[in-house]
Amino acid sequence: FGGAVLAAAVASPSGWAQAPASGAKSDGQKILEALAKGVSNAVKVNELTAKAAQANAADRPADALKFADEALTMDAGSEKALLERGRALRRLKRLDEAIAHLEKALRRHPKSVPLRSEAAASYDDAQQPHNALPHYEALVRLQPNNADFQKKLAAARQAQPAAAPSPGQADALAQKAGAANSKNQFADALALSEAALQID
């Protein structure tokens, strides 16, 4: 097909280019070669990404990282290659690198559920539930019926540190205790005073 299109273009007065000088390539040849190279690269990226996924599944993250890196040299925006690279880094316990890589990948693919899930898991592994939380919230928004994401969101929320009391909270409780005492509500006054002392 490509040869026929090229021959027609060269033969036609209104074709892509005039007949090339000896040894030169016509515009049509250059276009076809560029298309062929693009298809070849895409196939190669898919092959490398598949190898990276297989290596990760087989618990060979070092191999997975090598395949993913090679794929990304050919297509820096490949979502699957970015995912497998982040997954390999997490399994190699290179958590800071995994997190930085996945956060950067999410700027390119903000609606990617696999990338966001891997980022949340990396934060969990790094004992950073406060950073995992917004990712689980986003995942539940993207897939509201996913029970696993809902469960992980609940766990991340539960792991958040308790909010520190406001500076004026103890004073407010002390004032309430005084008011209760003046009304002869001694039990309430005692409970409020104890609560204020615990904050102090």
C-alpha positions in Angstrom: 0.0 0.0 0.0 2.8 2.4 1.0 4.6 1.8 -2.3 1.5 2.4 -4.3 0.7 5.7 -2.6 4.3 6.8 -3.0 4.4 5.9 -6.7 1.2 7.8 -7.3 2.4 10.8 -5.5 5.6 11.0 -7.4 4.0 10.4 -10.8 1.3 12.9 -10.2 2.0 16.6 -11.1 0.2 17.6 -7.9 1.9 14.9 -5.8 3.8 15.4 -2.6 7.0 16.3 -4.4 8.7 16.4 -7.7 10.8 13.3 -8.7 13.7 13.3 -6.3 17.2 13.9 -7.4 19.4 10.9 -7.6 19.9 9.4 -4.1 17.5 11.9 -2.5 14.3 10.9 -0.7 11.0 12.5 -1.6 8.7 14.0 1.0 6.4 11.0 0.6 9.2 8.6 1.4 10.2 10.6 4.5 6.5 10.6 5.7 6.2 6.9 5.2 9.5 6.2 7.0 8.5 8.4 9.9 5.1 6.6 10.2 6.8 3.2 10.1 9.3 4.3 12.8 6.5 5.5 15.0 4.6 2.2 14.7 7.8 0.3 15.4 8.5 2.4 18.5 4.9 1.9 19.8 5.2 -1.8 19.4 8.5 -1.9 21.2 7.2 0.2 24.0 4.3 -2.2 24.5 6.6 -5.1 24.5 8.9 -3.6 27.1 6.0 -2.5 29.3 4.6 -6.0 29.1 8.0 -7.4 30.2 8.1 -4.9 33.1 4.6 -6.0 34.2 5.6 -9.7 34.1 8.8 -9.0 36.0 6.9 -7.1 38.7 4.3 -9.9 38.9 7.1 -12.4 39.3 8.7 -10.3 42.1 11.7 -9.3 40.0 11.4 -5.5 40.5 15.0 -4.8 39.4 14.3 -6.3 36.0 10.9 -4.5 35.8 12.7 -1.2 36.5 15.1 -1.9 33.6 12.4 -2.7 31.1 10.2 0.3 32.2 13.2 2.7 32.0 13.9 1.5 28.5 10.3 1.9 27.5 10.3 5.5 28.8 13.3 6.5 26.8 11.1 5.8 23.7 7.9 7.2 25.1 8.2 9.4 28.2 4.5 9.7 28.6 3.5 6.0 28.5 1.1 5.6 31.4 1.7 1.9 31.7 5.5 2.3 31.7 5.2 5.0 34.3 3.1 2.7 36.4 5.4 -0.3 36.2 8.4 1.9 37.0 6.7 3.3 40.1 5.6 -0.2 41.1 9.2 -1.5 40.7 10.6 1.3 42.8 8.1 0.6 45.6 8.9 -3.1 45.6 12.6 -2.3 45.8 11.7 -0.2 48.9 13.0 2.9 47.2 9.9 4.7 48.5 11.1 8.3 48.2 11.9 7.7 44.6 8.7 5.9 44.0 6.6 8.7 45.5 8.4 11.4 43.6 8.1 9.5 40.3 4.4 8.7 40.8 3.5 12.2 41.8 5.2 13.5 38.6 3.4 10.8 36.6 0.0 11.9 38.0 0.6 15.5 36.9 0.7 14.0 33.4 -2.2 11.5 34.0 -4.3 13.0 36.8 -7.3 10.6 36.2 -5.2 7.4 36.1 -6.6 5.1 38.8 -3.6 2.7 38.7 -1.1 5.4 39.1 -3.0 7.1 41.9 -3.5 3.7 43.7 0.2 3.0 43.4 1.0 6.4 44.8 -1.3 5.9 47.8 0.2 2.5 48.5 3.7 4.0 48.4 2.7 6.5 51.0 1.2 3.7 53.1 4.5 1.8 52.9 6.3 5.0 53.9 4.0 5.3 57.0 2.6 8.6 55.7 -1.2 8.1 55.9 -1.7 11.9 55.9 -0.3 12.0 52.3 -2.1 8.8 51.3 -5.5 10.2 52.3 -6.0 12.7 49.5 -5.2 10.0 47.0 -7.7 7.6 48.5 -10.3 10.4 48.5 -9.6 11.0 44.8 -9.8 7.2 44.1 -13.2 7.0 45.7 -14.4 10.0 43.7 -13.2 8.2 40.5 -14.6 4.8 41.4 -17.3 5.4 44.1 -18.4 1.8 44.0 -15.0 0.3 44.7 -15.2 -1.3 48.1 -11.5 -1.8 48.4 -10.8 2.0 47.9 -13.6 2.8 50.4 -12.0 0.5 53.0 -8.6 2.0 52.5 -10.0 5.5 52.7 -11.6 4.7 56.0 -8.3 3.2 57.3 -6.4 6.3 56.1 -8.8 8.6 57.9 -8.6 6.6 61.1 -4.8 6.8 61.0 -4.8 10.6 61.0 -3.5 12.2 64.2 -6.1 13.7 66.5 -6.5 17.4 66.0 -4.7 19.5 68.6 -7.0 21.5 70.9 -7.2 25.2 70.2 -5.3 27.4 72.6 -8.5 28.9 74.0 -10.3 25.6 74.5 -9.0 25.1 78.1 -10.0 28.6 79.1 -13.5 28.1 77.6 -14.0 24.9 79.6 -12.8 26.6 82.8 -15.3 29.4 82.3 -18.1 26.8 81.8 -16.9 25.0 84.9 -17.1 28.3 86.9 -20.6 29.0 85.6 -21.8 25.5 86.5 -20.3 25.8 90.0 -22.1 29.1 90.5 -25.3 27.3 89.7 -24.5 24.6 92.2 -24.1 22.1 89.3 -21.1 20.6 91.0 -20.9 17.4 89.0 -20.9 19.3 85.7 -18.3 21.8 87.1 -16.0 19.0 88.2 -16.2 17.2 84.8 -15.5 20.5 82.9 -12.6 21.3 85.2 -11.0 17.9 84.7 -11.4 18.3 80.9 -9.7 21.7 81.1 -6.8 20.3 83.1 -6.3 17.5 80.6 -5.9 20.0 77.8 -3.4 22.0 79.8 
